[in-house]
């Protein structure tokens, strides 16, 4: 899971910049409350898909790239 979280974070920062990415994290955290059944990175991707449909595919694609690159960076 940490590699997945880093991949989503990298993709979000790449697409939105650090300030806007932080705003997304705050928004999603507020909406999810203390419910930890779904990992935050997954909630972020779901939120982006629902609330930023024009940017969602690019962010998802970037997250896949970051995730794959993370598997070889050990």
N, C-alpha and C positions, 0 to 999 in steps of 0.2 A: 503493500500500500504506500509506503513513503515515496517510492519511485513514481507511482501514479500521481500522488499529490504534487510532487515537484514538477511533473510534466504539465499538469493542469495549471499550476501557478505560473510556470514559464510561458505557457501559451497565452494566458490571460494578460500577463504583463507585456508580452510582445505585442499583442493586438491592441490593448487599451492604454498602455502606459501604467506606471506604478500607482499613480494617484487614483485613476479610475478603477484599476483592478482592486485596490483597497476598498473602494466604495462598494464594489460588487460583493466582496467578502463580508463587509458589514451588513449589507442588505440581506444577504442569504442567511447569515448567522442570526439576525433578528427574526427572520421568518421561520427558521427551523427551531429556534429556542434551544432547549436542552436535549432534544431528541437526537440521540447518537446512533440510531439504527442504520442510518444511511450516512456514509462518509461525506465530509464536507466537500471534498473535491468532486464527488459525484453530484452533490446538490448544486454545486457551482455550474457544472455542465448542463444540468437540467434547467437551471435558472436562465443561463445564457440562451439555450435553445428556445425557451418560452418568451423571454423578454428582449432578446437581441437577435431575432431570426436572420437578419441580413448578415450578421457577423458570425453566427454560430458555426457554420460549416468551416470557415477559416480557422476559428479557434479550435474546433475539434480536430481538424487536420494538423494544426500545429502541435496540439497535445499528443497526437499519435507519433509525430516526428520526435518530439522531446522524449517520449516514453521509450521509443525504439533506440534512440541515441543513448539513453540512460542504461540500457541493458548491455551495451558494449563498453561503457565508460568505467567499468569496475577496475 
